[in-house]
Amino acid sequence: MSTNKLLAFWNHPADPKTVHFWALTFKWGISIANIADFSNYNIKNWNLFSVNFAMARTGLYQLSRKIKQDYFSESTEIEATAMQES
């Protein structure tokens, strides 16, 4: 790795000095560990299962909110109508 790329990575707003970098890193670790547990066909680690279940539920909830806002929101319809009129 060149020095410039390393410095750019280190000084990025979401660099390893911030929680934003490590939170995503650990979430990936949890997801990979969960996939590895699938090969056992039984749930041995209930704590890991519960964390992944909660993460899946909150992720699906946030996704449903985004879909609702983007496709079923009244303000979206008003904006679309206003853009068509102009």
C-alpha positions in Angstrom: 0.0 0.0 0.0 1.3 3.4 -0.8 1.8 6.0 1.9 -0.8 8.3 0.3 -3.5 5.7 0.3 -2.6 4.7 3.9 -2.8 8.3 5.0 -6.1 8.9 3.1 -7.5 5.8 4.9 -6.3 6.9 8.3 -7.6 10.5 7.9 -11.0 9.5 6.4 -14.1 10.6 8.4 -14.9 7.0 9.1 -11.3 5.9 9.8 -10.2 3.3 12.4 -10.1 6.0 15.0 -13.9 6.3 15.0 -16.7 4.1 16.2 -18.2 4.2 12.7 -15.4 2.0 11.4 -15.4 -0.5 14.2 -19.2 -0.8 14.5 -19.5 -2.0 10.9 -16.5 -4.2 11.3 -18.0 -6.0 14.3 -21.4 -6.3 12.7 -19.8 -8.1 9.8 -18.0 -10.3 12.2 -21.3 -11.2 13.9 -22.9 -11.9 10.5 -20.0 -14.1 9.4 -20.1 -16.1 12.7 -23.9 -16.5 12.3 -23.4 -17.9 8.7 -20.8 -20.3 10.0 -23.2 -21.6 12.6 -25.7 -22.5 9.9 -23.5 -25.4 8.9 -24.2 -27.0 12.3 -28.0 -27.1 11.7 -28.6 -26.4 15.4 -28.3 -23.3 17.4 -25.6 -23.7 20.0 -25.0 -20.0 20.7 -28.3 -18.5 21.7 -26.7 -15.1 22.5 -25.4 -14.9 18.9 -28.7 -16.0 17.6 -30.6 -13.4 19.6 -28.3 -10.6 18.5 -28.6 -11.5 14.8 -32.4 -11.9 15.2 -32.6 -8.4 16.7 -30.3 -7.0 14.0 -32.5 -8.6 11.3 -35.7 -7.3 12.8 -34.4 -3.7 13.2 -32.9 -3.8 9.7 -36.2 -5.0 8.2 -38.1 -2.4 10.1 -35.8 0.4 8.8 -36.1 -1.0 5.3 -39.9 -1.0 5.6 -39.8 2.6 6.8 -37.7 3.6 3.8 -39.9 1.8 1.3 -43.0 3.4 2.9 -41.4 6.9 2.7 -40.2 6.4 -0.9 -43.2 4.8 -2.5 -46.2 5.3 -0.3 -45.7 8.7 1.3 -48.2 11.5 0.6 -45.4 14.1 0.4 -43.7 12.1 -2.4 -47.0 12.2 -4.4 -47.3 15.9 -3.9 -43.7 16.5 -5.0 -44.2 14.3 -8.1 -47.3 16.2 -9.0 -45.6 19.6 -8.5 -42.7 18.5 -10.7 -45.1 17.4 -13.5 -47.0 20.7 -13.4 -43.8 22.8 -13.8 
